[in-house]
């Protein structure tokens, strides 16, 4: 069972696609969102949830005070479940579902996002992830943060020039990596070590 952990929809259950996705565990989502809440990244934020699956990450962000979430997913069955979750929560005014592959979306998107959440398949090729992260760097607003969920065995992410990893933490098979714009890191950064 996947559920919204806290905020206005706290405790509400989310449907999960029957296969092809790997929902982020409650424990990992709680750790990520506690950090983002503590650092005041969420209030009024424009959130981008890439490889959205059920939408648990982006919808958790909206539940906790983000102004909007754009949920990008390519798999048709996952998109159907995702749209159902948005409808069932009554999140249509704050959550937009986009059925598209991540790289094309990033290349055409015109807006910047304050929080970018990525939960790609653990078996994504490193070169493909590097290309996705290049696009993410171009869509990150000044003062924003990138949160990448990836296999802990995969090592450090291939952050592109302009983004700097500022914190990583492993939770068993899963690792969460945070990055900010390099300029922000040089000025002291904002995700606590």
C-alpha positions as CSV (number, residue, x, y, z in Angstrom):
1,X,0.0,0.0,0.0
2,X,1.2,3.5,-0.9
3,X,-0.2,6.5,0.9
4,X,0.3,10.2,1.3
5,X,2.2,10.6,4.6
6,X,1.4,14.1,5.7
7,X,-0.3,17.4,4.9
8,X,-3.8,18.0,3.6
9,X,-4.1,14.5,2.2
10,X,-2.2,12.7,4.9
11,X,-3.2,9.1,5.3
12,X,-5.0,8.9,1.9
13,X,-4.2,5.8,-0.2
14,X,-2.8,5.9,-3.7
15,X,-3.3,3.3,-6.4
16,X,0.0,1.9,-7.8
17,X,0.5,0.6,-11.3
18,X,0.3,-3.2,-11.3
19,X,3.8,-3.5,-12.8
20,X,6.7,-1.6,-14.3
21,X,7.1,0.9,-11.4
22,X,8.9,0.7,-8.0
23,X,7.0,2.9,-5.5
24,X,9.2,4.8,-3.1
25,X,8.7,3.4,0.4
26,X,7.0,5.4,3.1
27,X,10.2,5.4,5.1
28,X,12.2,7.0,2.2
29,X,9.5,9.5,1.3
30,X,9.2,10.6,5.0
31,X,12.9,11.2,5.1
32,X,13.0,13.1,1.9
33,X,10.0,15.3,2.7
34,X,11.0,15.9,6.3
35,X,14.3,17.3,4.9
36,X,12.5,19.4,2.2
37,X,10.0,20.7,4.8
38,X,12.8,21.5,7.3
39,X,14.7,23.5,4.6
40,X,11.5,25.2,3.5
41,X,11.7,24.1,-0.1
42,X,8.1,23.1,-0.4
43,X,5.9,26.0,0.6
44,X,4.6,27.5,-2.6
45,X,7.0,25.5,-4.8
46,X,6.7,24.5,-8.4
47,X,7.5,20.8,-8.3
48,X,8.5,18.5,-11.2
49,X,8.1,14.8,-10.6
50,X,9.9,12.8,-13.4
51,X,9.3,9.1,-13.9
52,X,6.2,9.8,-11.7
53,X,4.7,6.3,-11.6
54,X,1.8,6.6,-9.1
55,X,2.6,10.2,-8.5
56,X,3.4,9.6,-4.8
57,X,6.4,12.0,-4.7
58,X,4.7,14.9,-6.5
59,X,1.4,14.5,-4.8
60,X,3.2,14.3,-1.4
61,X,4.8,17.6,-2.2
62,X,1.5,19.3,-3.0
63,X,-0.1,17.8,0.1
64,X,2.7,19.4,2.1
65,X,2.3,22.9,0.6
66,X,3.8,23.0,-2.9
67,X,1.8,25.3,-5.2
68,X,1.9,22.9,-8.1
69,X,3.3,19.6,-9.4
70,X,3.9,18.5,-12.9
71,X,3.9,14.7,-13.0
72,X,5.7,13.2,-16.1
73,X,5.3,9.6,-16.9
74,X,5.5,7.7,-20.3
75,X,3.9,4.4,-19.5
76,X,0.2,4.4,-20.5
77,X,-0.9,2.1,-17.7
78,X,0.9,4.1,-15.1
79,X,-0.5,7.4,-16.5
80,X,-4.0,5.9,-16.2
81,X,-3.4,5.1,-12.5
82,X,-1.7,8.5,-12.0
83,X,-4.7,10.4,-13.4
84,X,-7.0,8.4,-11.1
85,X,-4.9,9.3,-8.1
86,X,-5.0,13.0,-9.0
87,X,-8.8,12.8,-9.5
88,X,-9.4,10.8,-6.3
89,X,-7.5,13.3,-4.2
90,X,-9.2,16.3,-5.9
91,X,-5.7,17.5,-6.9
92,X,-6.6,18.6,-10.5
93,X,-6.1,22.3,-9.7
94,X,-2.6,21.7,-8.5
95,X,-1.3,18.6,-10.3
96,X,-0.8,18.3,-14.0
97,X,-0.2,14.8,-15.6
98,X,2.0,14.8,-18.7
99,X,2.2,11.5,-20.7
100,X,5.6,11.9,-22.3
101,X,9.1,10.5,-22.1
102,X,11.3,12.5,-19.7
103,X,14.0,13.8,-22.1
104,X,11.6,15.2,-24.7
105,X,9.6,16.8,-22.0
106,X,12.7,18.5,-20.5
107,X,13.8,19.7,-23.9
108,X,10.5,21.5,-24.6
109,X,9.4,22.6,-21.2
110,X,9.8,26.4,-20.8
111,X,9.4,26.9,-17.1
112,X,11.8,26.5,-14.2
113,X,10.9,24.4,-11.2
114,X,11.9,24.9,-7.5
115,X,12.0,21.2,-6.6
116,X,12.7,18.4,-9.2
117,X,12.1,14.8,-8.0
118,X,13.5,11.9,-10.1
119,X,12.8,8.3,-9.5
120,X,14.1,6.6,-12.7
121,X,14.2,2.8,-13.1
122,X,17.2,1.5,-11.2
123,X,18.5,-0.2,-14.4
124,X,18.6,3.1,-16.3
125,X,21.8,3.3,-18.3
126,X,24.3,5.8,-16.7
127,X,24.5,7.6,-20.0
128,X,20.7,8.0,-20.2
129,X,20.6,9.3,-16.6
130,X,23.4,11.8,-17.4
131,X,21.3,13.1,-20.4
132,X,18.2,13.4,-18.2
133,X,20.2,15.2,-15.5
134,X,21.6,17.7,-18.2
135,X,18.0,18.6,-18.9
136,X,17.1,18.8,-15.2
137,X,19.9,21.3,-14.7
138,X,18.4,23.6,-17.3
139,X,14.9,23.4,-15.6
140,X,16.0,24.0,-12.0
141,X,15.1,27.5,-10.7
142,X,17.7,29.5,-8.8
143,X,17.6,28.4,-5.2
144,X,16.0,25.1,-6.1
145,X,16.9,21.5,-5.3
146,X,17.1,18.2,-7.2
147,X,16.2,15.0,-5.4
148,X,17.3,11.7,-7.2
149,X,16.3,8.3,-6.0
150,X,18.6,5.7,-7.4
151,X,20.0,2.3,-6.6
152,X,22.5,2.5,-3.7
153,X,24.9,0.1,-5.6
154,X,25.0,2.5,-8.6
155,X,27.4,5.0,-6.9
156,X,27.4,8.7,-7.3
157,X,25.1,10.2,-9.9
158,X,26.6,11.7,-13.1
159,X,25.7,15.3,-12.1
160,X,26.2,17.7,-15.0
161,X,28.3,20.8,-15.0
162,X,26.4,23.4,-13.0
163,X,24.8,21.0,-10.5
164,X,26.6,19.8,-7.5
165,X,25.7,16.9,-5.2
166,X,25.3,18.2,-1.7
167,X,24.1,15.2,0.2
168,X,23.5,11.5,-0.2
169,X,22.0,8.9,2.1
170,X,21.4,5.2,1.6
171,X,18.3,3.3,2.7
172,X,19.1,-0.3,2.0
173,X,18.9,-0.8,-1.8
174,X,17.8,2.9,-2.3
175,X,20.0,6.0,-2.2
176,X,18.7,9.5,-2.1
177,X,20.9,12.2,-3.7
178,X,20.4,15.9,-3.4
179,X,21.9,18.5,-5.7
180,X,21.8,22.3,-6.1
181,X,23.2,24.8,-8.5
182,X,26.9,25.0,-8.2
183,X,26.7,28.8,-7.5
184,X,24.4,28.0,-4.5
185,X,26.8,25.4,-3.1
186,X,29.7,27.9,-3.4
187,X,27.6,30.4,-1.4
188,X,27.0,27.9,1.4
189,X,24.3,25.7,0.0
190,X,21.0,25.0,1.8
191,X,20.6,21.3,2.1
192,X,22.2,20.4,5.4
193,X,25.0,17.9,5.4
